[in-house]
Amino acid sequence: MTGFKMDPAEKQRILREIQQFVWEQTGEEIGVIATQVYFDFFQEKLAAHYYNKGIEDAKKIWEGQNARLEEEWYALEIPVK
């Protein structure tokens, strides 16, 4: 996913979490470069999927709210005799 910007402090927190996760799962301590490689890999492979799912979910919410709003607009109409 191109153009993705992340707060540097948040990225550092995530990198530390990756290191902790690898340690807990494998007992292996990984360095900064290996951690960045993991981060880059998961960002490249997963970020677009999560982003698109978020867009899809937001679209469904918007469509539901739009449908309710449309019903309310029609309810405001006065019948013509």
VEXDO-90471 format. One line per field, with one value per residue: x, y, z of N, C-alpha, C, CB in turn; residue number from 1; residue in one letter. Coordinates in steps of 0.02 Angstrom, whole numbers. Glycine has a CB too. Layout:
N
n_u = (X | ...) .
n_v = (Y | ...) .
n_w = (Z | ...) .
ca_u = (X | ...) .
ca_v = (Y | ...) .
ca_w = (Z | ...) .
c_u = (X | ...) .
c_v = (Y | ...) .
c_w = (Z | ...) .
cb_u = (X | ...) .
cb_v = (Y | ...) .
cb_w = (Z | ...) .
pos = (NUM | ...) .
code = (a | ...) .
***
This chain:
81
n_u = (43 | 39 | 97 | 60 | 63 | 137 | 134 | 289 | 316 | 215 | 247 | 370 | 325 | 250 | 352 | 427 | 331 | 324 | 453 | 441 | 337 | 396 | 498 | 422 | 357 | 457 | 572 | 678 | 784 | 764 | 842 | 844 | 844 | 793 | 669 | 613 | 606 | 509 | 401 | 388 | 357 | 232 | 157 | 158 | 93 | -28 | -88 | -165 | -273 | -337 | -366 | -452 | -557 | -600 | -647 | -751 | -834 | -866 | -935 | -1049 | -1109 | -1133 | -1222 | -1331 | -1368 | -1398 | -1507 | -1602 | -1613 | -1666 | -1792 | -1846 | -1852 | -1951 | -2057 | -2083 | -2151 | -2301 | -2457 | -2534 | -2692) .
n_v = (-58 | 102 | 266 | 267 | 338 | 336 | 376 | 409 | 373 | 282 | 183 | 139 | 84 | -24 | -96 | -135 | -219 | -319 | -374 | -422 | -515 | -610 | -655 | -713 | -815 | -891 | -887 | -824 | -686 | -544 | -420 | -243 | -226 | -350 | -345 | -233 | -286 | -386 | -302 | -223 | -323 | -373 | -257 | -231 | -346 | -355 | -231 | -165 | -253 | -244 | -107 | -98 | -177 | -99 | 12 | -50 | -88 | 39 | 91 | 8 | 46 | 181 | 167 | 106 | 207 | 308 | 252 | 250 | 388 | 428 | 367 | 442 | 567 | 544 | 520 | 646 | 708 | 783 | 717 | 740 | 797) .
n_w = (0 | -49 | 0 | 132 | 289 | 448 | 618 | 692 | 828 | 854 | 761 | 813 | 933 | 883 | 820 | 932 | 989 | 893 | 906 | 1038 | 1021 | 933 | 1015 | 1121 | 1051 | 990 | 1064 | 1014 | 996 | 903 | 799 | 759 | 618 | 568 | 630 | 565 | 437 | 454 | 488 | 371 | 278 | 326 | 321 | 183 | 133 | 206 | 240 | 139 | 126 | 253 | 251 | 140 | 188 | 294 | 223 | 152 | 260 | 312 | 203 | 201 | 322 | 294 | 185 | 249 | 341 | 250 | 184 | 288 | 310 | 188 | 195 | 299 | 237 | 140 | 226 | 272 | 170 | 112 | 75 | -85 | -131) .
ca_u = (0 | 83 | 73 | 38 | 105 | 125 | 168 | 351 | 312 | 172 | 285 | 419 | 288 | 234 | 415 | 441 | 282 | 346 | 510 | 415 | 299 | 443 | 531 | 375 | 339 | 513 | 629 | 732 | 786 | 781 | 866 | 806 | 837 | 746 | 602 | 590 | 589 | 443 | 352 | 378 | 323 | 161 | 125 | 149 | 46 | -92 | -117 | -217 | -332 | -371 | -391 | -511 | -611 | -625 | -686 | -812 | -877 | -891 | -985 | -1110 | -1140 | -1158 | -1281 | -1386 | -1390 | -1427 | -1574 | -1647 | -1624 | -1711 | -1859 | -1868 | -1870 | -2016 | -2107 | -2098 | -2193 | -2373 | -2493 | -2570 | -2760) .
ca_v = (0 | 160 | 328 | 258 | 373 | 315 | 415 | 374 | 343 | 223 | 132 | 111 | 41 | -85 | -133 | -168 | -273 | -374 | -406 | -459 | -572 | -660 | -683 | -756 | -872 | -933 | -881 | -793 | -614 | -516 | -352 | -189 | -238 | -405 | -320 | -190 | -330 | -414 | -248 | -206 | -379 | -375 | -197 | -240 | -400 | -353 | -165 | -150 | -294 | -213 | -42 | -109 | -202 | -40 | 51 | -89 | -82 | 108 | 98 | -25 | 89 | 240 | 148 | 96 | 272 | 344 | 223 | 276 | 459 | 432 | 350 | 500 | 620 | 527 | 526 | 717 | 731 | 790 | 689 | 788 | 772) .
ca_w = (0 | -55 | 29 | 201 | 338 | 516 | 670 | 711 | 895 | 847 | 726 | 860 | 979 | 847 | 810 | 996 | 997 | 848 | 939 | 1095 | 995 | 907 | 1075 | 1156 | 1010 | 968 | 1109 | 975 | 1000 | 837 | 801 | 727 | 546 | 559 | 649 | 511 | 381 | 470 | 484 | 300 | 245 | 345 | 295 | 111 | 118 | 241 | 250 | 89 | 142 | 310 | 229 | 98 | 231 | 330 | 174 | 140 | 319 | 315 | 149 | 223 | 373 | 260 | 146 | 296 | 366 | 194 | 172 | 340 | 297 | 131 | 221 | 338 | 190 | 112 | 279 | 280 | 116 | 124 | 18 | -127 | -143) .
c_u = (45 | 53 | 50 | 87 | 87 | 165 | 230 | 348 | 269 | 209 | 336 | 385 | 272 | 296 | 434 | 394 | 300 | 404 | 486 | 378 | 345 | 479 | 485 | 359 | 397 | 572 | 689 | 727 | 806 | 800 | 821 | 794 | 787 | 675 | 573 | 570 | 521 | 389 | 336 | 340 | 248 | 124 | 110 | 94 | -23 | -126 | -174 | -281 | -372 | -401 | -455 | -570 | -641 | -668 | -753 | -860 | -907 | -944 | -1051 | -1146 | -1171 | -1222 | -1341 | -1413 | -1424 | -1498 | -1623 | -1662 | -1673 | -1783 | -1888 | -1889 | -1939 | -2072 | -2127 | -2145 | -2267 | -2409 | -2532 | -2638 | -2786) .
c_v = (61 | 220 | 324 | 292 | 349 | 359 | 377 | 341 | 280 | 166 | 100 | 65 | -26 | -128 | -169 | -227 | -333 | -412 | -449 | -522 | -628 | -694 | -732 | -820 | -919 | -934 | -848 | -717 | -587 | -443 | -304 | -203 | -295 | -384 | -277 | -232 | -362 | -361 | -232 | -260 | -378 | -313 | -205 | -291 | -391 | -285 | -150 | -191 | -264 | -145 | -52 | -136 | -144 | 3 | 16 | -82 | -12 | 120 | 67 | 17 | 150 | 223 | 138 | 162 | 312 | 318 | 248 | 350 | 468 | 417 | 409 | 557 | 606 | 534 | 600 | 744 | 733 | 763 | 744 | 756 | 796) .
c_w = (0 | -21 | 101 | 249 | 408 | 563 | 692 | 779 | 893 | 813 | 773 | 911 | 946 | 836 | 875 | 1008 | 953 | 881 | 998 | 1073 | 972 | 966 | 1111 | 1117 | 997 | 1017 | 1075 | 983 | 932 | 845 | 763 | 653 | 533 | 577 | 595 | 450 | 393 | 461 | 411 | 264 | 261 | 321 | 220 | 96 | 149 | 243 | 201 | 103 | 199 | 291 | 188 | 138 | 270 | 285 | 161 | 199 | 325 | 262 | 169 | 275 | 340 | 220 | 191 | 322 | 310 | 179 | 224 | 330 | 239 | 152 | 260 | 292 | 160 | 163 | 289 | 225 | 136 | 63 | -19 | -142 | -209) .
cb_u = (-49 | 98 | 19 | 31 | 97 | 145 | 121 | 409 | 282 | 107 | 321 | 455 | 222 | 201 | 471 | 436 | 211 | 367 | 560 | 369 | 253 | 495 | 551 | 311 | 310 | 538 | 649 | 728 | 835 | 721 | 936 | 843 | 905 | 767 | 606 | 644 | 643 | 442 | 379 | 446 | 354 | 154 | 170 | 214 | 75 | -82 | -63 | -192 | -310 | -322 | -337 | -494 | -584 | -567 | -647 | -794 | -837 | -833 | -959 | -1095 | -1088 | -1105 | -1266 | -1364 | -1331 | -1382 | -1570 | -1615 | -1557 | -1689 | -1856 | -1814 | -1817 | -2015 | -2079 | -2034 | -2184 | -2393 | -2542 | -2530 | -2808) .
cb_v = (0 | 174 | 354 | 184 | 450 | 240 | 429 | 422 | 393 | 241 | 162 | 168 | 75 | -68 | -86 | -117 | -248 | -346 | -353 | -414 | -549 | -628 | -626 | -718 | -849 | -908 | -949 | -813 | -589 | -524 | -349 | -123 | -256 | -466 | -281 | -139 | -385 | -441 | -186 | -194 | -446 | -380 | -135 | -262 | -465 | -376 | -112 | -165 | -366 | -205 | -5 | -159 | -257 | 1 | 60 | -163 | -99 | 157 | 66 | -95 | 110 | 268 | 84 | 52 | 310 | 336 | 146 | 265 | 494 | 383 | 287 | 522 | 626 | 456 | 497 | 757 | 686 | 866 | 634 | 805 | 795) .
cb_w = (61 | -128 | -13 | 218 | 331 | 526 | 730 | 709 | 945 | 808 | 665 | 897 | 1001 | 779 | 788 | 1054 | 981 | 779 | 963 | 1138 | 938 | 859 | 1124 | 1171 | 944 | 902 | 1134 | 900 | 1056 | 788 | 773 | 736 | 514 | 603 | 715 | 492 | 372 | 543 | 520 | 266 | 267 | 421 | 307 | 79 | 143 | 310 | 243 | 19 | 160 | 369 | 187 | 42 | 279 | 357 | 108 | 127 | 382 | 305 | 85 | 251 | 426 | 213 | 105 | 354 | 395 | 131 | 173 | 410 | 281 | 75 | 266 | 386 | 134 | 84 | 345 | 280 | 54 | 138 | 42 | -193 | -87) .
pos = (1 | 2 | 3 | 4 | 5 | 6 | 7 | 8 | 9 | 10 | 11 | 12 | 13 | 14 | 15 | 16 | 17 | 18 | 19 | 20 | 21 | 22 | 23 | 24 | 25 | 26 | 27 | 28 | 29 | 30 | 31 | 32 | 33 | 34 | 35 | 36 | 37 | 38 | 39 | 40 | 41 | 42 | 43 | 44 | 45 | 46 | 47 | 48 | 49 | 50 | 51 | 52 | 53 | 54 | 55 | 56 | 57 | 58 | 59 | 60 | 61 | 62 | 63 | 64 | 65 | 66 | 67 | 68 | 69 | 70 | 71 | 72 | 73 | 74 | 75 | 76 | 77 | 78 | 79 | 80 | 81) .
code = (m | t | g | f | k | m | d | p | a | e | k | q | r | i | l | r | e | i | q | q | f | v | w | e | q | t | g | e | e | i | g | v | i | a | t | q | v | y | f | d | f | f | q | e | k | l | a | a | h | y | y | n | k | g | i | e | d | a | k | k | i | w | e | g | q | n | a | r | l | e | e | e | w | y | a | l | e | i | p | v | k) .
***
